[in-house]
Amino acid sequence: MLKGYKTEILPSEEQALKIRQTLGTCRYLYNLYLASNFEVYETLGKGFFVTAYTFDKYVNHVVKKELPWIDKCGAKARKQAMTNAERAFKNYMQGKTNRPKFKKKRQQKVKAYFPKNAKGDWTIWRHKIQVPTIGIVKLKEKGYLPTKAKIHSGTVSYKAGRYYVSVLVEVPDNISEKPQGEGIGIDLGIKELAVMSNGVIKPNINKTPQVKKLDKKLRREQRRLSRKYVDKKKRGEKIATYSANIEKQVVKIQRLYQTLTNIRVDYENKIISAIVKRKPSFIVLEDLNVRGMMKNRHLSRAIAVQRLSYFRTKLTIKAKQYGIEVRIADRFYPSSKKCSRCGRIKSDLKLKDRIYRCECGLEMDRDLNAAINLRNATKYETA
């Protein structure tokens, strides 16, 4: 079984410069590939595009002569960036995704791919790691990466002033025997993150004082950044020109975003771990239309910070590692409107009705009632 590990590294100044140069080159080639294919697509029409293999030859024979700094980036990292762009463009042509967007420097969504070429590449010690073309780099979290595991490949990324390394390693399967516990239905929502059919409730982490305080600080720092742009415009300077103070403020905001993301991800991981360790025979989730829910402008932000799609994806992956079946109930299954005792459908149930009351005498929290109905669902798809 392949498993990914991600941890922060502490490169030297020379190594950090090399990483930033590599990431910048990969971002430039990704955008150049997309721009070239958009031009071909608009000129010749659907079905015509330049492959990453062909474009790599063009880069080696033409672009590198005009821009020699491209050669400072490893060939495999350059090719992987163009391969990623080709995959995004193909998915767009096949109607699977929207039009791919150009990578922006401040969004920092680019990763530098380094395959294992030499024998010593991606060697892991307790406190350091050997990264191809970068060299031996110190690890901030000692003992986290498996030292004796077989590593297939890895990536290096940069975000909010910090450097990270991700490695794909081969680990033994955790499945010893199929879980025999009682199945669980999980109702995901905004008021509470997860309500389970066994009565366990996982509250919304975004309502805690810690997250609210960070959200307030984030809004304050964003206003400061906005005022810096306004002042720059009043002075008659161009917005696109470099400013050290603006760059410092951008990094400060990025770090706040990263802190909030880390808090939410850690909370999700703890919940998922607690669910899986109960060893239920199956887990039932609802097929939520998150994109449609986001169209409600009053709830869109609350839905976005709940990260419901990420929760479902991570829970599915973790459950499969332990041999637990994940069932996805139909999107139109009336889990909230159906009585979990008699099966009667309450069609006039409104969002503000937090207590489900039925003619048969059942009176229960609506989310718990929905979770029980999900556990008892007979029509579902296996994830």
FIRO-85058 format. One line per field, with one value per residue (C-alpha): x, y, z. Coordinates in steps of 0.001 Angstrom, whole numbers, padded with zeros to 6 digits. Layout:
REM residues N
xx	X, ...
yy	Y, ...
zz	Z, ...
END
This chain:
REM residues 383
xx	000000, 001277, 001029, 001974, 003814, 004207, 006428, 008229, 011910, 014572, 016732, 019819, 019743, 021370, 018922, 015944, 017046, 017336, 013842, 012296, 014033, 012748, 009195, 009282, 010478, 007809, 005125, 006378, 006410, 002966, 001534, 003465, 002080, -001497, -001135, 000208, -002598, -005281, -003962, -004017, -007494, -008893, -007203, -007796, -010758, -011588, -009464, -006170, -003522, 000238, 001317, 003697, 006278, 006261, 006253, 009224, 011225, 010223, 011402, 014751, 015511, 013923, 012861, 016087, 018131, 016057, 015702, 018846, 017702, 015238, 018164, 018760, 015662, 015928, 014680, 012327, 010753, 010192, 008634, 006338, 005027, 004110, 002587, 000355, -000697, -001456, -003661, -005566, -006067, -007239, -009787, -011065, -011364, -013257, -015706, -014635, -013443, -013645, -011076, -007680, -006318, -002826, -000699, -000111, 002973, 001094, -001272, 001739, -000008, 003039, 005078, 008472, 008534, 011727, 011802, 014155, 016961, 020131, 020441, 020896, 017956, 015183, 017164, 015536, 017251, 015601, 016467, 017276, 016395, 018270, 016339, 017512, 019384, 018787, 020958, 020580, 017951, 017092, 013646, 011740, 009733, 012239, 011207, 007967, 009061, 009609, 013349, 013222, 010294, 010683, 010214, 008863, 008997, 008593, 007755, 008949, 006604, 006646, 003793, 003487, 007246, 007781, 009135, 007571, 008500, 006012, 007115, 005212, 006292, 005288, 003912, 002309, -001488, -003243, -006107, -005916, -009588, -012825, -014423, -017545, -018844, -022231, -022611, -022600, -024572, -022989, -024917, -022588, -023780, -023082, -024462, -022415, -019705, -020819, -023728, -023495, -026248, -024775, -025414, -021860, -021746, -018643, -019106, -018217, -014575, -015218, -017406, -014630, -013020, -009612, -010813, -013031, -010072, -007881, -010674, -010960, -007187, -007222, -009859, -007834, -004641, -006522, -007779, -004206, -003098, -005943, -004959, -001363, -002597, -004798, -001874, 000322, -002282, -002575, 001178, 000823, 002748, 001737, 000072, 002158, 005511, 007384, 006947, 008736, 006055, 003268, 005159, 005600, 001890, 000997, 003156, 001539, -001923, -000775, 000485, -002861, -004658, -002236, -002793, -006563, -006245, -003956, -006460, -009309, -007280, -006036, -009606, -010830, -008025, -008818, -012523, -011816, -009314, -011850, -014530, -012258, -010897, -014431, -014140, -017714, -018711, -019804, -020083, -022915, -022610, -024995, -024113, -024240, -024491, -021850, -021588, -025331, -025258, -022531, -024943, -026760, -024926, -026027, -024438, -021685, -018829, -020001, -020196, -016775, -014924, -016595, -014626, -017334, -015891, -012423, -013923, -015712, -012612, -010291, -012788, -013198, -009438, -008889, -011794, -010482, -007128, -008921, -011262, -014387, -017064, -018122, -021635, -022937, -026691, -028565, -028543, -032356, -032749, -035002, -032806, -033892, -037611, -038078, -039086, -036513, -039200, -042235, -040851, -043365, -042128, -042553, -042597, -043093, -039871, -037973, -034320, -035151, -036888, -034058, -036283, -037971, -041506, -043575, -047222, -046057, -044700, -041023, -039274, -035588, -032837, -033230, -029540, -029560, -032744, -031031, -027960, -030105, -031926, -028591, -027440, -030656, -030510, -031007, -030220, -026644, -023437, -020136, -017363
yy	000000, 003476, 006209, 009875, 011761, 015542, 017431, 020764, 021060, 023589, 024247, 026444, 029795, 028244, 025303, 027641, 029718, 026552, 025459, 028848, 028888, 025388, 026253, 029471, 027630, 024939, 027599, 029466, 026311, 025260, 028640, 028674, 025252, 026323, 029600, 027751, 025198, 027835, 029535, 026240, 025458, 028841, 028678, 025056, 024133, 021290, 018162, 019885, 020374, 020061, 017116, 017570, 015405, 017651, 020827, 019566, 019301, 022866, 024050, 022239, 023470, 026937, 028365, 027464, 029438, 032555, 031985, 030187, 030364, 027554, 025137, 025700, 023601, 019801, 018195, 015792, 018597, 020639, 017708, 016856, 020443, 020207, 016750, 018189, 020996, 018450, 016442, 019588, 020613, 017117, 017045, 020432, 019229, 016113, 018211, 016789, 020093, 023816, 025758, 025385, 028531, 029945, 029448, 032626, 033239, 034322, 031362, 029035, 025959, 024690, 021662, 020606, 016904, 014924, 011229, 008717, 008417, 007618, 005069, 007678, 009854, 010281, 008549, 009322, 009614, 010518, 014217, 014773, 013716, 013497, 015441, 014986, 018041, 019890, 017789, 016779, 018915, 019066, 017948, 020109, 017159, 014464, 010801, 011371, 010026, 006231, 005591, 002048, 002362, 002157, 005621, 005970, 009750, 013062, 016735, 019967, 022913, 026399, 028026, 031048, 031381, 027687, 024751, 021280, 017896, 015162, 011580, 008575, 005426, 001791, 000546, -002780, -003039, -002493, -004859, -007945, -008943, -007384, -005132, -006610, -003618, -001960, 000268, 004044, 006733, 010206, 013395, 016249, 019796, 023394, 023601, 020533, 019093, 015477, 013837, 010038, 007486, 006216, 009625, 010992, 014646, 016379, 020163, 022823, 023835, 027209, 028283, 027919, 031058, 030156, 030100, 033165, 035119, 034123, 034990, 038442, 038922, 037776, 040362, 043070, 042154, 042028, 045573, 046675, 045160, 046870, 050252, 049747, 049310, 052405, 054481, 053216, 054256, 057717, 058178, 057505, 054226, 051179, 048388, 045712, 047205, 045478, 046727, 045140, 046205, 044771, 041477, 041253, 041862, 039214, 036621, 037547, 036917, 033674, 032433, 033197, 031288, 028399, 028390, 028235, 025465, 023463, 023739, 022502, 019688, 018479, 018442, 016488, 013943, 013362, 012819, 010435, 008494, 008152, 006903, 004338, 003013, 001986, -000559, -000301, -002785, 000096, 003891, 005679, 009257, 011443, 012562, 016294, 018806, 021136, 023210, 023851, 024645, 027228, 029257, 030337, 033604, 033578, 030172, 029931, 030948, 028685, 025779, 026521, 026529, 023237, 021455, 018797, 017407, 017073, 015288, 012759, 012117, 011605, 009410, 007217, 006767, 006032, 003569, 001629, 001232, -000581, -002596, -000618, -000282, 003305, 003711, 006849, 007336, 008844, 012650, 012754, 010283, 012091, 011414, 014585, 014408, 010689, 009419, 006910, 005030, 004711, 005808, 008599, 011509, 015008, 017077, 020456, 020246, 023549, 024340, 026243, 023161, 021661, 019121, 016414, 015665, 012892, 011833, 008502, 010314, 010472, 013651, 013818, 016143, 016384, 015657, 012535, 011381, 011910, 009956, 006996, 007060, 007072, 004036, 002209, 003221, 000293, 002098, 003287, 003195, 001943, 004546
zz	000000, -000894, 001721, 001581, 004299, 004445, 006849, 007157, 006305, 007333, 004249, 004260, 002431, -000621, -000624, -000115, -003113, -005218, -004176, -005006, -008391, -009154, -008111, -010133, -013248, -012848, -012476, -015552, -017716, -016466, -017479, -020775, -021707, -020919, -022851, -025903, -025844, -025357, -028493, -030423, -029089, -030160, -033586, -034644, -032471, -030121, -030314, -031145, -028488, -027974, -025823, -022902, -024680, -027759, -025690, -023650, -026892, -027753, -024337, -024667, -028192, -028298, -024946, -023096, -025642, -025010, -021241, -019975, -016339, -017099, -017198, -013451, -012785, -013026, -016245, -014441, -012412, -015587, -017411, -014505, -014428, -018115, -017592, -014846, -017195, -019943, -017571, -016555, -020197, -021235, -018418, -019626, -023226, -022105, -020079, -016715, -015240, -015840, -017850, -016083, -014483, -014575, -011468, -009473, -007398, -004283, -004329, -004007, -005425, -007325, -006230, -007535, -008386, -007787, -008826, -007271, -009835, -007896, -005118, -002399, -003456, -000889, 001850, 005193, 008539, 011830, 011540, 007835, 004282, 000969, -001703, -005337, -006725, -003418, -001121, 002524, 004256, 007951, 009121, 011573, 012936, 013838, 013642, 011706, 008318, 008153, 007849, 006450, 004036, 000256, -001280, -004830, -005330, -003571, -003999, -002409, -001866, -000366, 001499, 003782, 004210, 005031, 003061, 002983, 001601, 000633, 000008, -001328, 000497, 000433, 003766, 004752, 004728, 008076, 007288, 009507, 009556, 008375, 011040, 012611, 014587, 014155, 011112, 011517, 009718, 009688, 008982, 007998, 008456, 009451, 012994, 013974, 011777, 012214, 014031, 014213, 014524, 017819, 019422, 019193, 018133, 016779, 017138, 014601, 015188, 013529, 016456, 019034, 020574, 019133, 015514, 015975, 017363, 014398, 011954, 013509, 013300, 009650, 008710, 010443, 008574, 005264, 005847, 006517, 003212, 001387, 002863, 001706, -001882, -001568, -000279, -003090, -005643, -004070, -004425, -008150, -008043, -010061, -008094, -009827, -008737, -005910, -002348, 000621, 003122, 001000, 000611, 004397, 004896, 002289, 004078, 007400, 005916, 004322, 007692, 009321, 006560, 007051, 010818, 010369, 007792, 010086, 012963, 010763, 009173, 012564, 013896, 010858, 011201, 014881, 014156, 011278, 013381, 016213, 013774, 012118, 015428, 016422, 013579, 012259, 009578, 007320, 007264, 005452, 004194, 002230, -001290, -000565, -003404, -001950, -005136, -005067, -001338, -001954, -004106, -000945, -000229, 003423, 004116, 001499, 003796, 006637, 004188, 002690, 006035, 007036, 004252, 003789, 000546, 002089, 005105, 002909, 000770, 003747, 005587, 002488, 002105, 005798, 005969, 002968, 004706, 007545, 005331, 006285, 003614, 002857, 001496, -000206, 000079, -002854, -003047, -002980, -000105, 002447, 005466, 007309, 006444, 007111, 010545, 011782, 013763, 011474, 008115, 007554, 005376, 006806, 003628, 005369, 007410, 007307, 007923, 011132, 012624, 014691, 016497, 014429, 015674, 014124, 014501, 015901, 018968, 017990, 019149, 018334, 017127, 013349, 012648, 014827, 013077, 009704, 010833, 011895, 008555, 006727, 008711, 007758, 004059, 001672, -001600, -001829, -003823, -002501, -002500
END
